[in-house]
């Protein structure tokens, strides 16, 4: 190990402010941070989704109530965001699995696959949104 | 070159577990989505029947268990990256673990009521 490398402070932590305002994030970076955001969102929303699953399976009246509830526009919009979060987490996750296997790590491929992930997850979310409503 | 390794050596196991559980959940997602979308319009009878099937209950339980481990590794990583004070991070990690346990218990209750 060279002396210069040894002196570098690792790991280097970046503040949230720096991440948001100072750094121009390349597309693979967006896929990565959105993977985190979507994962955190799904974890927090789990209580709400489980509640709806619980009600919808409890009785026919519960099922109809959840159906009506899911038809309200703020609920519909929130569910659509969660559907997107799931699709993004899914697609980006597959991309990361390939990266773990050392596939697609060169710059051009990494950029291309991150565009694919962003576009496909949006398209999937739109498709599922149309199917569900 | 010798390395000094510290910690409880759970890094690789959790890293691997996160990926294996991800693959399991992806498979479940595709199968269940297909089961829901392939048939006629969703009614209570169809919905109830789907979750009454033995394979579906077991698959959903496996999904929930995978999700519990997967989410624990993920949320723990996020907390380790952004929450610097040790006490606060520990408290949040305990809160997350309790939440995950509650989610899992609730899922079992929903599946076998």
gemmi code that builds the backbone of each chain (N, CA, C; Angstrom):
import gemmi

chains = {
    "A": [
        ("UNK", (0.846, -1.203, 0.000), (0.000, 0.000, 0.000), (0.879, 1.249, 0.000)),
        ("UNK", (0.652, 2.203, -0.896), (1.461, 3.416, -0.950), (1.108, 4.336, 0.222)),
        ("UNK", (2.027, 5.253, 0.491), (1.794, 6.130, 1.643), (0.585, 7.052, 1.426)),
        ("UNK", (0.454, 7.529, 0.176), (-0.667, 8.426, -0.134), (-2.013, 7.740, 0.093)),
        ("UNK", (-2.086, 6.495, -0.340), (-3.341, 5.755, -0.184), (-3.642, 5.514, 1.291)),
        ("UNK", (-2.578, 5.260, 2.059), (-2.766, 4.986, 3.479), (-3.277, 6.208, 4.223)),
        ("UNK", (-2.898, 7.404, 3.715), (-3.277, 8.624, 4.425), (-4.709, 9.066, 4.137)),
        ("UNK", (-5.252, 8.579, 3.042), (-6.626, 8.962, 2.702), (-7.571, 8.487, 3.793)),
        ("UNK", (-8.501, 9.370, 4.125), (-9.450, 8.984, 5.172), (-10.587, 8.202, 4.529)),
        ("UNK", (-10.691, 6.978, 4.930), (-11.742, 6.120, 4.392), (-12.468, 5.461, 5.533)),
        ("UNK", (-13.780, 5.225, 5.497), (-14.673, 5.726, 4.456), (-14.942, 7.220, 4.619)),
        ("UNK", (-15.261, 7.875, 3.522), (-15.575, 9.298, 3.561), (-17.086, 9.444, 3.605)),
        ("UNK", (-17.589, 10.065, 4.623), (-19.040, 10.259, 4.720), (-19.411, 11.608, 4.120)),
        ("UNK", (-20.510, 11.634, 3.366), (-20.985, 12.886, 2.785), (-22.251, 13.299, 3.519)),
        ("UNK", (-22.353, 14.574, 3.774), (-23.552, 15.049, 4.456), (-24.732, 14.984, 3.496)),
        ("UNK", (-25.935, 14.956, 4.070), (-27.140, 14.916, 3.255), (-27.236, 16.181, 2.394)),
        ("UNK", (-26.846, 17.327, 2.978), (-26.871, 18.590, 2.243), (-25.970, 18.514, 1.007)),
        ("UNK", (-24.777, 17.964, 1.212), (-23.841, 17.848, 0.088), (-24.428, 16.949, -0.987)),
        ("UNK", (-25.074, 15.877, -0.550), (-25.653, 14.935, -1.511), (-26.750, 15.590, -2.334)),
        ("UNK", (-27.552, 16.441, -1.672), (-28.708, 17.013, -2.354), (-28.336, 18.231, -3.193)),
        ("UNK", (-27.501, 19.141, -2.631), (-27.308, 20.428, -3.297), (-25.993, 20.569, -4.057)),
        ("UNK", (-24.950, 19.839, -3.664), (-23.645, 20.122, -4.247), (-23.210, 19.127, -5.310)),
        ("UNK", (-23.644, 17.906, -5.151), (-23.113, 16.879, -6.043), (-24.078, 16.621, -7.188)),
        ("UNK", (-23.566, 16.713, -8.423), (-24.381, 16.354, -9.579), (-24.298, 14.849, -9.706)),
        ("UNK", (-25.396, 14.215, -9.377), (-25.397, 12.765, -9.318), (-25.536, 12.171, -10.721)),
        ("UNK", (-24.628, 11.282, -11.123), (-24.820, 10.603, -12.419), (-25.986, 9.616, -12.317)),
        ("UNK", (-26.511, 9.193, -13.473), (-27.694, 8.329, -13.478), (-27.578, 7.074, -12.611)),
        ("UNK", (-26.445, 6.355, -12.664), (-26.366, 5.180, -11.776), (-26.496, 5.571, -10.308)),
        ("UNK", (-26.057, 6.793, -9.971), (-26.205, 7.285, -8.607), (-27.669, 7.500, -8.254)),
        ("UNK", (-28.430, 8.004, -9.213), (-29.876, 8.186, -8.998), (-30.576, 6.855, -8.775)),
        ("UNK", (-30.192, 5.873, -9.582), (-30.793, 4.538, -9.401), (-30.492, 4.032, -8.002)),
        ("UNK", (-29.250, 4.263, -7.567), (-28.816, 3.777, -6.257), (-29.566, 4.464, -5.115)),
        ("UNK", (-29.640, 5.797, -5.145), (-30.293, 6.497, -4.035), (-31.801, 6.240, -4.045)),
        ("UNK", (-32.371, 6.119, -5.257), (-33.802, 5.807, -5.323), (-34.087, 4.387, -4.834)),
        ("UNK", (-33.090, 3.510, -4.969), (-33.237, 2.155, -4.432), (-33.400, 2.234, -2.915)),
        ("UNK", (-32.580, 3.084, -2.301), (-32.666, 3.303, -0.848), (-33.991, 3.935, -0.463)),
        ("UNK", (-34.324, 5.016, -1.167), (-35.550, 5.748, -0.832), (-36.767, 4.841, -0.986)),
        ("UNK", (-36.816, 4.089, -2.096), (-37.980, 3.227, -2.322), (-38.040, 2.118, -1.274)),
        ("UNK", (-36.885, 1.584, -0.893), (-36.855, 0.544, 0.129), (-37.358, 1.060, 1.463)),
        ("UNK", (-36.875, 2.234, 1.859), (-37.289, 2.832, 3.136), (-38.792, 3.121, 3.117)),
        ("UNK", (-39.252, 3.644, 1.968), (-40.671, 3.974, 1.812), (-41.543, 2.724, 1.968)),
        ("UNK", (-41.133, 1.646, 1.318), (-41.905, 0.405, 1.385), (-41.916, -0.147, 2.804)),
        ("UNK", (-40.788, -0.012, 3.494), (-40.719, -0.510, 4.871), (-41.699, 0.251, 5.763)),
        ("UNK", (-41.708, 1.565, 5.623), (-42.592, 2.390, 6.454), (-44.060, 2.154, 6.084)),
        ("UNK", (-44.320, 1.967, 4.785), (-45.702, 1.816, 4.313), (-46.271, 0.432, 4.602)),
        ("UNK", (-45.408, -0.486, 5.023), (-45.807, -1.877, 5.238), (-46.991, -1.991, 6.193)),
        ("UNK", (-47.007, -1.146, 7.226), (-48.077, -1.209, 8.215), (-49.433, -0.904, 7.562)),
        ("UNK", (-49.420, 0.035, 6.634), (-50.631, 0.435, 5.916), (-51.079, -0.676, 4.962)),
        ("UNK", (-50.123, -1.254, 4.234), (-50.444, -2.321, 3.286), (-50.969, -3.561, 4.016)),
        ("UNK", (-50.330, -3.892, 5.160), (-50.781, -5.053, 5.938), (-52.191, -4.827, 6.473)),
        ("UNK", (-52.463, -3.593, 6.874), (-53.796, -3.265, 7.369), (-54.837, -3.503, 6.269)),
        ("UNK", (-54.515, -3.077, 5.050), (-55.459, -3.278, 3.940), (-55.613, -4.758, 3.598)),
        ("UNK", (-54.515, -5.501, 3.646), (-54.579, -6.944, 3.390), (-55.455, -7.612, 4.447)),
        ("UNK", (-55.239, -7.214, 5.689), (-56.001, -7.757, 6.815), (-57.501, -7.527, 6.617)),
        ("UNK", (-57.881, -6.262, 6.366), (-59.306, -5.918, 6.183), (-59.900, -6.644, 4.977)),
        ("UNK", (-59.129, -6.677, 3.880), (-59.674, -7.225, 2.634), (-59.905, -8.727, 2.730)),
        ("UNK", (-59.161, -9.410, 3.614), (-59.342, -10.854, 3.743), (-60.282, -11.231, 4.882)),
        ("UNK", (-60.582, -10.253, 5.754), (-61.383, -10.554, 6.949), (-62.820, -10.920, 6.585)),
        ("UNK", (-63.412, -10.172, 5.674), (-64.818, -10.417, 5.312), (-65.124, -9.752, 3.976)),
        ("UNK", (-66.265, -10.093, 3.415), (-66.664, -9.493, 2.133), (-66.881, -7.986, 2.302)),
        ("UNK", (-67.490, -7.620, 3.446), (-67.717, -6.193, 3.714), (-66.379, -5.459, 3.804)),
        ("UNK", (-65.384, -6.095, 4.455), (-64.053, -5.508, 4.562), (-63.410, -5.344, 3.202)),
        ("UNK", (-63.570, -6.358, 2.349), (-63.025, -6.324, 0.994), (-63.594, -5.141, 0.217)),
        ("UNK", (-64.939, -4.999, 0.287), (-65.597, -3.892, -0.419), (-65.156, -2.539, 0.137)),
        ("UNK", (-64.989, -2.484, 1.465), (-64.566, -1.229, 2.096), (-63.162, -0.833, 1.614)),
        ("UNK", (-62.256, -1.811, 1.555), (-60.891, -1.539, 1.098), (-60.913, -1.094, -0.365)),
        ("UNK", (-61.787, -1.739, -1.153), (-61.893, -1.396, -2.571), (-62.343, 0.060, -2.746)),
        ("UNK", (-63.362, 0.438, -1.948), (-63.847, 1.819, -1.999), (-62.752, 2.787, -1.542)),
        ("UNK", (-62.105, 2.408, -0.430), (-61.034, 3.224, 0.151), (-59.905, 3.447, -0.863)),
        ("UNK", (-59.535, 2.365, -1.560), (-58.448, 2.456, -2.541), (-58.848, 3.298, -3.747)),
        ("UNK", (-60.162, 3.561, -3.893), (-60.624, 4.368, -5.009), (-60.530, 5.867, -4.750)),
        ("UNK", (-60.386, 6.249, -3.482), (-60.238, 7.682, -3.156), (-58.931, 8.192, -3.755)),
        ("UNK", (-58.949, 9.388, -4.343), (-57.767, 9.787, -5.099), (-56.478, 9.922, -4.286)),
        ("UNK", (-56.531, 10.433, -3.031), (-55.244, 10.510, -2.308), (-54.675, 9.108, -2.025)),
        ("UNK", (-55.590, 8.163, -1.751), (-55.170, 6.780, -1.489), (-54.614, 6.166, -2.770)),
        ("UNK", (-55.335, 6.380, -3.857), (-54.930, 5.855, -5.154), (-53.535, 6.363, -5.528)),
        ("UNK", (-53.343, 7.659, -5.317), (-52.058, 8.284, -5.651), (-50.928, 7.697, -4.793)),
        ("UNK", (-51.206, 7.549, -3.492), (-50.194, 6.989, -2.594), (-49.859, 5.556, -2.981)),
        ("UNK", (-50.908, 4.786, -3.319), (-50.684, 3.399, -3.723), (-49.861, 3.337, -5.007)),
        ("UNK", (-50.132, 4.279, -5.912), (-49.395, 4.310, -7.169), (-47.909, 4.600, -6.908)),
        ("UNK", (-47.632, 5.498, -5.963), (-46.244, 5.787, -5.578), (-45.581, 4.520, -5.030)),
        ("UNK", (-46.332, 3.779, -4.211), (-45.786, 2.543, -3.640), (-45.569, 1.482, -4.715)),
        ("UNK", (-46.478, 1.434, -5.689), (-46.309, 0.496, -6.804), (-45.037, 0.858, -7.570)),
        ("UNK", (-44.831, 2.168, -7.802), (-43.593, 2.585, -8.456), (-42.378, 2.196, -7.606)),
        ("UNK", (-42.467, 2.456, -6.279), (-41.347, 2.140, -5.381), (-40.989, 0.658, -5.480)),
        ("UNK", (-42.026, -0.193, -5.514), (-41.786, -1.639, -5.613), (-41.110, -1.973, -6.947)),
        ("UNK", (-41.638, -1.390, -8.036), (-41.078, -1.661, -9.368), (-39.635, -1.192, -9.462)),
        ("UNK", (-39.370, -0.001, -8.924), (-38.004, 0.510, -8.980), (-37.063, -0.363, -8.150)),
        ("UNK", (-37.513, -0.706, -6.942), (-36.681, -1.521, -6.058), (-36.388, -2.872, -6.712)),
        ("UNK", (-37.388, -3.403, -7.381), (-37.290, -4.685, -8.085), (-36.266, -4.606, -9.234)),
        ("UNK", (-36.457, -3.634, -10.123), (-35.584, -3.508, -11.302), (-34.158, -3.129, -10.907)),
        ("UNK", (-34.032, -2.148, -10.011), (-32.702, -1.726, -9.581), (-32.001, -2.868, -8.852)),
        ("UNK", (-32.780, -3.649, -8.098), (-32.218, -4.789, -7.376), (-31.626, -5.812, -8.325)),
        ("UNK", (-32.331, -6.082, -9.428), (-31.819, -7.027, -10.426), (-30.521, -6.487, -11.024)),
        ("UNK", (-30.491, -5.166, -11.281), (-29.279, -4.556, -11.814), (-28.118, -4.720, -10.833)),
        ("UNK", (-28.397, -4.521, -9.536), (-27.331, -4.655, -8.537), (-26.834, -6.097, -8.436)),
        ("UNK", (-27.747, -7.043, -8.630), (-27.315, -8.455, -8.600), (-26.312, -8.720, -9.724)),
        ("UNK", (-26.588, -8.142, -10.899), (-25.644, -8.307, -12.014), (-24.321, -7.607, -11.711)),
        ("UNK", (-24.395, -6.425, -11.105), (-23.163, -5.709, -10.748), (-22.340, -6.531, -9.754)),
        ("UNK", (-23.045, -7.202, -8.813), (-22.346, -8.064, -7.850), (-21.573, -9.168, -8.558)),
        ("UNK", (-22.127, -9.610, -9.693), (-21.464, -10.672, -10.457), (-20.459, -10.096, -11.455)),
        ("UNK", (-20.158, -8.784, -11.295), (-19.186, -8.111, -12.169), (-19.672, -7.957, -13.604)),
        ("UNK", (-20.985, -8.006, -13.786), (-21.537, -7.812, -15.132), (-22.039, -6.375, -15.263)),
        ("UNK", (-21.642, -5.712, -16.343), (-22.131, -4.358, -16.606), (-21.531, -3.291, -15.720)),
        ("UNK", (-20.269, -3.452, -15.311), (-19.668, -2.457, -14.424), (-18.930, -1.351, -15.188)),
        ("UNK", (-18.670, -1.538, -16.499), (-18.004, -0.454, -17.229), (-18.978, 0.697, -17.420)),
        ("UNK", (-18.409, 1.908, -17.615), (-19.218, 3.115, -17.534), (-20.407, 3.142, -18.493)),
        ("UNK", (-20.151, 2.811, -19.778), (-21.252, 2.894, -20.748), (-22.402, 1.947, -20.388)),
        ("UNK", (-22.044, 0.702, -20.080), (-23.079, -0.279, -19.756), (-23.828, 0.136, -18.497)),
        ("UNK", (-23.080, 0.606, -17.491), (-23.713, 1.003, -16.228), (-24.706, 2.139, -16.466)),
        ("UNK", (-24.317, 3.089, -17.340), (-25.237, 4.195, -17.651), (-26.459, 3.693, -18.385)),
        ("UNK", (-26.223, 2.843, -19.370), (-27.336, 2.317, -20.167), (-28.305, 1.541, -19.290)),
        ("UNK", (-27.776, 0.671, -18.418), (-28.680, -0.137, -17.581), (-29.415, 0.723, -16.564)),
        ("UNK", (-28.789, 1.821, -16.114), (-29.517, 2.669, -15.159), (-30.670, 3.390, -15.856)),
        ("UNK", (-30.473, 3.780, -17.118), (-31.591, 4.370, -17.866), (-32.698, 3.338, -18.030)),
        ("UNK", (-32.301, 2.106, -18.371), (-33.284, 1.029, -18.548), (-34.086, 0.830, -17.262)),
        ("UNK", (-33.383, 0.798, -16.123), (-34.059, 0.591, -14.833), (-35.080, 1.700, -14.580)),
        ("UNK", (-34.667, 2.958, -14.789), (-35.562, 4.084, -14.514), (-36.789, 4.043, -15.425)),
        ("UNK", (-36.561, 3.771, -16.709), (-37.661, 3.772, -17.674), (-38.586, 2.577, -17.462)),
        ("UNK", (-37.986, 1.394, -17.320), (-38.803, 0.172, -17.181), (-39.633, 0.216, -15.901)),
        ("UNK", (-39.061, 0.714, -14.797), (-39.847, 0.722, -13.562), (-41.000, 1.715, -13.651)),
        ("UNK", (-40.777, 2.836, -14.322), (-41.880, 3.782, -14.528), (-42.966, 3.168, -15.414)),
        ("UNK", (-42.531, 2.501, -16.484), (-43.480, 1.874, -17.408), (-44.261, 0.769, -16.708)),
        ("UNK", (-43.561, -0.055, -15.918), (-44.216, -1.135, -15.167), (-45.255, -0.569, -14.202)),
        ("UNK", (-44.870, 0.501, -13.502), (-45.779, 1.126, -12.535), (-47.023, 1.650, -13.259)),
        ("UNK", (-46.816, 2.267, -14.425), (-47.940, 2.796, -15.195), (-48.841, 1.661, -15.655)),
        ("UNK", (-48.222, 0.576, -16.133), (-48.985, -0.585, -16.619), (-49.821, -1.185, -15.486)),
        ("UNK", (-49.188, -1.391, -14.319), (-49.906, -1.965, -13.179), (-50.995, -1.019, -12.687)),
        ("UNK", (-50.706, 0.279, -12.743), (-51.695, 1.273, -12.341), (-52.938, 1.187, -13.201)),
        ("UNK", (-52.734, 1.048, -14.495), (-53.865, 0.932, -15.420), (-54.625, -0.363, -15.161)),
        ("UNK", (-53.909, -1.465, -14.942), (-54.550, -2.754, -14.706), (-55.370, -2.758, -13.415)),
        ("UNK", (-54.829, -2.109, -12.372), (-55.496, -2.152, -11.080), (-56.688, -1.213, -11.003)),
        ("UNK", (-56.694, -0.183, -11.845), (-57.844, 0.722, -11.828), (-58.518, 0.792, -13.191)),
    ],
    "B": [
        ("UNK", (-0.559, -9.829, 2.636), (-0.913, -8.731, 3.540), (-1.942, -9.236, 4.559)),
        ("UNK", (-1.643, -8.958, 5.802), (-2.615, -9.404, 6.799), (-3.597, -8.279, 7.092)),
        ("UNK", (-4.832, -8.656, 7.299), (-5.866, -7.668, 7.581), (-6.324, -7.832, 9.018)),
        ("UNK", (-6.665, -6.714, 9.592), (-7.266, -6.786, 10.926), (-8.776, -6.758, 10.739)),
        ("UNK", (-9.409, -7.832, 11.066), (-10.860, -7.902, 10.902), (-11.514, -7.732, 12.266)),
        ("UNK", (-12.420, -6.793, 12.330), (-13.125, -6.602, 13.595), (-14.599, -6.891, 13.404)),
        ("UNK", (-15.309, -7.059, 14.484), (-16.748, -7.260, 14.399), (-17.111, -8.714, 14.538)),
        ("UNK", (-18.385, -8.982, 14.336), (-18.910, -10.314, 14.620), (-18.965, -11.190, 13.365)),
        ("UNK", (-18.363, -10.707, 12.257), (-18.310, -11.480, 11.010), (-19.689, -11.728, 10.420)),
        ("UNK", (-20.624, -10.838, 10.690), (-21.954, -11.048, 10.117), (-22.104, -10.352, 8.767)),
        ("UNK", (-21.079, -9.613, 8.352), (-21.186, -8.818, 7.128), (-21.495, -9.641, 5.905)),
        ("UNK", (-20.678, -10.652, 5.630), (-20.865, -11.449, 4.420), (-22.187, -12.208, 4.474)),
        ("UNK", (-22.499, -12.774, 5.649), (-23.735, -13.539, 5.781), (-24.957, -12.665, 5.468)),
        ("UNK", (-24.970, -11.447, 6.028), (-26.106, -10.564, 5.792), (-26.163, -10.092, 4.347)),
        ("UNK", (-24.988, -9.807, 3.785), (-24.910, -9.377, 2.390), (-25.504, -10.445, 1.483)),
        ("UNK", (-25.095, -11.698, 1.745), (-25.576, -12.822, 0.944), (-27.071, -13.053, 1.177)),
        ("UNK", (-27.481, -12.984, 2.448), (-28.882, -13.212, 2.794), (-29.768, -12.187, 2.099)),
        ("UNK", (-29.297, -10.939, 2.029), (-30.097, -9.897, 1.397), (-30.349, -10.232, -0.068)),
        ("UNK", (-29.338, -10.803, -0.719), (-29.468, -11.142, -2.138), (-30.321, -12.394, -2.377)),
        ("UNK", (-30.158, -13.381, -1.511), (-30.954, -14.608, -1.666), (-32.429, -14.308, -1.386)),
        ("UNK", (-32.702, -13.549, -0.324), (-34.094, -13.203, -0.016), (-34.691, -12.354, -1.136)),
        ("UNK", (-33.864, -11.512, -1.758), (-34.343, -10.680, -2.871), (-34.800, -11.565, -4.020)),
        ("UNK", (-34.012, -12.586, -4.336), (-34.354, -13.489, -5.442), (-35.661, -14.227, -5.124)),
        ("UNK", (-35.810, -14.694, -3.877), (-37.033, -15.392, -3.472), (-38.251, -14.482, -3.610)),
        ("UNK", (-38.117, -13.243, -3.153), (-39.245, -12.308, -3.209), (-39.585, -11.931, -4.637)),
        ("UNK", (-38.567, -11.830, -5.487), (-38.816, -11.504, -6.897), (-39.630, -12.625, -7.545)),
        ("UNK", (-39.263, -13.865, -7.235), (-39.979, -15.023, -7.775), (-41.436, -15.011, -7.301)),
        ("UNK", (-41.631, -14.790, -6.008), (-42.981, -14.727, -5.427), (-43.797, -13.639, -6.123)),
        ("UNK", (-43.178, -12.475, -6.317), (-43.872, -11.347, -6.931), (-44.429, -11.711, -8.301)),
        ("UNK", (-43.582, -12.339, -9.111), (-43.992, -12.690, -10.462), (-45.118, -13.727, -10.429)),
        ("UNK", (-44.967, -14.754, -9.595), (-45.962, -15.831, -9.518), (-47.317, -15.299, -9.032)),
        ("UNK", (-47.303, -14.521, -7.954), (-48.555, -14.038, -7.372), (-49.229, -13.006, -8.280)),
        ("UNK", (-48.408, -12.149, -8.885), (-48.955, -11.164, -9.809), (-49.657, -11.871, -10.973)),
        ("UNK", (-49.011, -12.934, -11.438), (-49.593, -13.699, -12.526), (-50.902, -14.349, -12.080)),
        ("UNK", (-50.893, -14.916, -10.861), (-52.091, -15.575, -10.324), (-53.260, -14.590, -10.202)),
        ("UNK", (-52.940, -13.339, -9.867), (-53.998, -12.339, -9.696), (-54.493, -11.815, -11.041)),
        ("UNK", (-53.530, -11.523, -11.944), (-53.888, -10.855, -13.191), (-54.410, -11.801, -14.263)),
        ("UNK", (-54.047, -13.098, -14.162), (-54.418, -14.032, -15.232), (-55.910, -14.362, -15.215)),
        ("UNK", (-56.529, -14.349, -14.036), (-57.920, -14.763, -13.936), (-58.907, -13.649, -14.242)),
        ("UNK", (-60.186, -13.908, -13.965), (-61.218, -12.875, -14.143), (-61.066, -11.759, -13.108)),
        ("UNK", (-61.911, -10.739, -13.198), (-61.833, -9.583, -12.296), (-61.826, -10.035, -10.838)),
        ("UNK", (-61.078, -9.298, -10.027), (-60.880, -9.702, -8.639), (-62.132, -9.450, -7.795)),
        ("UNK", (-62.654, -10.548, -7.229), (-63.783, -10.438, -6.301), (-63.303, -10.942, -4.947)),
        ("UNK", (-64.157, -10.757, -3.929), (-63.784, -11.245, -2.596), (-63.584, -12.757, -2.614)),
        ("UNK", (-64.480, -13.472, -3.327), (-64.412, -14.937, -3.383), (-63.049, -15.391, -3.928)),
        ("UNK", (-62.627, -14.774, -5.041), (-61.339, -15.142, -5.665), (-60.177, -14.789, -4.749)),
        ("UNK", (-60.233, -13.612, -4.161), (-59.176, -13.101, -3.284), (-59.012, -14.019, -2.074)),
        ("UNK", (-60.159, -14.369, -1.469), (-60.164, -15.198, -0.271), (-59.653, -16.604, -0.600)),
        ("UNK", (-60.083, -17.105, -1.762), (-59.701, -18.448, -2.202), (-58.191, -18.527, -2.440)),
        ("UNK", (-57.655, -17.458, -3.048), (-56.211, -17.419, -3.337), (-55.404, -17.562, -2.052)),
        ("UNK", (-55.786, -16.794, -1.017), (-55.026, -16.817, 0.230), (-55.399, -17.998, 1.125)),
        ("UNK", (-56.442, -18.764, 0.737), (-56.798, -19.951, 1.507), (-55.989, -21.153, 1.035)),
        ("UNK", (-55.446, -21.067, -0.196), (-54.674, -22.183, -0.751), (-53.404, -22.419, 0.078)),
        ("UNK", (-53.129, -23.701, 0.321), (-51.964, -24.051, 1.145), (-50.660, -23.514, 0.597)),
        ("UNK", (-50.425, -23.682, -0.717), (-49.159, -23.225, -1.318), (-48.985, -21.727, -1.154)),
        ("UNK", (-50.133, -21.002, -1.285), (-50.078, -19.545, -1.198), (-49.726, -19.097, 0.220)),
        ("UNK", (-50.302, -19.789, 1.214), (-49.999, -19.433, 2.602), (-48.534, -19.650, 2.911)),
        ("UNK", (-48.020, -20.803, 2.507), (-46.611, -21.108, 2.780), (-45.706, -20.141, 2.012)),
        ("UNK", (-46.043, -19.896, 0.729), (-45.233, -18.986, -0.088), (-45.244, -17.582, 0.501)),
        ("UNK", (-46.412, -17.150, 0.969), (-46.518, -15.803, 1.544), (-45.742, -15.703, 2.854)),
        ("UNK", (-45.775, -16.781, 3.635), (-45.006, -16.796, 4.879), (-43.507, -16.715, 4.568)),
        ("UNK", (-43.064, -17.473, 3.537), (-41.657, -17.416, 3.135), (-41.294, -16.018, 2.646)),
        ("UNK", (-42.240, -15.404, 1.906), (-42.033, -14.033, 1.435), (-41.859, -13.091, 2.627)),
        ("UNK", (-42.756, -13.236, 3.614), (-42.713, -12.351, 4.783), (-41.413, -12.535, 5.573)),
        ("UNK", (-40.980, -13.793, 5.695), (-39.729, -14.063, 6.410), (-38.544, -13.477, 5.644)),
        ("UNK", (-38.564, -13.648, 4.307), (-37.503, -13.079, 3.468), (-37.483, -11.564, 3.613)),
        ("UNK", (-38.685, -10.978, 3.558), (-38.807, -9.530, 3.657), (-38.254, -9.038, 5.002)),
        ("UNK", (-38.545, -9.797, 6.063), (-38.098, -9.389, 7.390), (-36.571, -9.291, 7.433)),
        ("UNK", (-35.900, -10.319, 6.930), (-34.432, -10.332, 6.953), (-33.870, -9.260, 6.006)),
        ("UNK", (-34.441, -9.212, 4.795), (-34.018, -8.267, 3.764), (-34.147, -6.819, 4.253)),
        ("UNK", (-35.301, -6.524, 4.836), (-35.566, -5.157, 5.294), (-34.672, -4.813, 6.489)),
        ("UNK", (-34.407, -5.796, 7.340), (-33.532, -5.544, 8.484), (-32.143, -5.120, 7.998)),
        ("UNK", (-31.572, -5.860, 7.058), (-30.241, -5.522, 6.544), (-30.279, -4.145, 5.888)),
        ("UNK", (-31.317, -3.903, 5.089), (-31.423, -2.639, 4.368), (-31.577, -1.444, 5.288)),
        ("UNK", (-32.510, -1.543, 6.218), (-32.759, -0.407, 7.111), (-31.562, -0.196, 8.046)),
        ("UNK", (-30.961, -1.288, 8.491), (-29.769, -1.175, 9.339), (-28.643, -0.451, 8.590)),
        ("UNK", (-28.463, -0.778, 7.314), (-27.440, -0.095, 6.505), (-27.723, 1.408, 6.428)),
        ("UNK", (-28.993, 1.750, 6.227), (-29.367, 3.163, 6.139), (-29.074, 3.866, 7.463)),
        ("UNK", (-29.450, 3.217, 8.577), (-29.207, 3.822, 9.893), (-27.704, 3.972, 10.152)),
        ("UNK", (-26.918, 2.964, 9.763), (-25.469, 3.039, 9.970), (-24.847, 4.173, 9.159)),
        ("UNK", (-25.434, 4.457, 7.987), (-24.878, 5.513, 7.132), (-25.245, 6.914, 7.598)),
        ("UNK", (-26.464, 7.095, 8.106), (-26.931, 8.463, 8.346), (-27.081, 8.850, 9.806)),
        ("UNK", (-27.229, 7.892, 10.706), (-27.441, 8.242, 12.116), (-26.130, 8.063, 12.871)),
        ("UNK", (-25.498, 9.179, 13.210), (-24.173, 9.130, 13.816), (-24.160, 8.856, 15.333)),
        ("UNK", (-25.033, 9.490, 16.143), (-24.952, 9.228, 17.589), (-25.303, 7.760, 17.899)),
        ("UNK", (-24.379, 7.076, 18.602), (-24.538, 5.639, 18.839), (-25.836, 5.287, 19.557)),
        ("UNK", (-26.178, 6.087, 20.581), (-27.366, 5.785, 21.376), (-28.625, 5.863, 20.552)),
        ("UNK", (-28.725, 6.914, 19.742), (-29.906, 7.108, 18.904), (-30.009, 5.994, 17.868)),
        ("UNK", (-28.837, 5.643, 17.280), (-28.841, 4.590, 16.257), (-29.287, 3.264, 16.862)),
        ("UNK", (-28.765, 2.969, 18.033), (-29.146, 1.719, 18.706), (-30.641, 1.693, 19.003)),
        ("UNK", (-31.143, 2.833, 19.501), (-32.567, 2.913, 19.822), (-33.411, 2.686, 18.565)),
        ("UNK", (-33.008, 3.326, 17.460), (-33.760, 3.175, 16.214), (-33.681, 1.736, 15.696)),
        ("UNK", (-32.511, 1.114, 15.859), (-32.359, -0.270, 15.400), (-33.262, -1.210, 16.190)),
        ("UNK", (-33.363, -0.970, 17.491), (-34.264, -1.781, 18.321), (-35.704, -1.563, 17.869)),
        ("UNK", (-36.052, -0.303, 17.603), (-37.398, 0.032, 17.142), (-37.716, -0.686, 15.828)),
        ("UNK", (-36.734, -0.695, 14.919), (-36.922, -1.343, 13.624), (-37.103, -2.856, 13.802)),
        ("UNK", (-36.296, -3.451, 14.669), (-36.425, -4.890, 14.925), (-37.802, -5.237, 15.485)),
        ("UNK", (-38.261, -4.420, 16.426), (-39.587, -4.654, 17.012), (-40.671, -4.516, 15.955)),
        ("UNK", (-40.516, -3.495, 15.088), (-41.481, -3.279, 14.002), (-41.518, -4.488, 13.081)),
        ("UNK", (-40.340, -4.997, 12.728), (-40.267, -6.151, 11.832), (-40.926, -7.371, 12.484)),
        ("UNK", (-40.672, -7.573, 13.763), (-41.281, -8.701, 14.471), (-42.804, -8.563, 14.480)),
        ("UNK", (-43.272, -7.336, 14.685), (-44.715, -7.090, 14.697), (-45.315, -7.350, 13.315)),
        ("UNK", (-44.653, -6.878, 12.264), (-45.108, -7.119, 10.883), (-45.248, -8.623, 10.632)),
        ("UNK", (-44.220, -9.358, 11.065), (-44.191, -10.798, 10.815), (-45.322, -11.496, 11.574)),
        ("UNK", (-45.499, -11.120, 12.829), (-46.564, -11.714, 13.632), (-47.935, -11.423, 13.045)),
        ("UNK", (-48.119, -10.206, 12.614), (-49.393, -9.787, 12.023), (-49.666, -10.574, 10.741)),
        ("UNK", (-48.618, -10.749, 9.912), (-48.781, -11.496, 8.663), (-49.247, -12.920, 8.938)),
        ("UNK", (-48.638, -13.568, 9.944), (-49.031, -14.939, 10.293), (-50.493, -14.960, 10.737)),
        ("UNK", (-50.867, -13.945, 11.512), (-52.246, -13.846, 11.997), (-53.231, -13.679, 10.836)),
        ("UNK", (-52.838, -12.878, 9.835), (-53.708, -12.664, 8.682), (-53.853, -13.953, 7.875)),
        ("UNK", (-52.739, -14.676, 7.725), (-52.753, -15.877, 6.885), (-53.508, -17.028, 7.526)),
        ("UNK", (-53.363, -17.198, 8.853), (-54.029, -18.316, 9.542), (-54.988, -17.783, 10.587)),
        ("UNK", (-56.032, -17.166, 10.119), (-56.965, -16.627, 11.122), (-58.071, -17.627, 11.392)),
    ],
}
model = gemmi.Model(1)
for chain_id, residues in chains.items():
    chain = gemmi.Chain(chain_id)
    for i, (resn, *xyz) in enumerate(residues, 1):
        res = gemmi.Residue()
        res.name, res.seqid = resn, gemmi.SeqId(i, " ")
        for name, pos in zip(("N", "CA", "C"), xyz):
            atom = gemmi.Atom()
            atom.name, atom.element = name, gemmi.Element(name[0])
            atom.pos, atom.b_iso = gemmi.Position(*pos), 0.0
            res.add_atom(atom)
        chain.add_residue(res)
    model.add_chain(chain)
structure = gemmi.Structure()
structure.add_model(model)
structure.setup_entities()
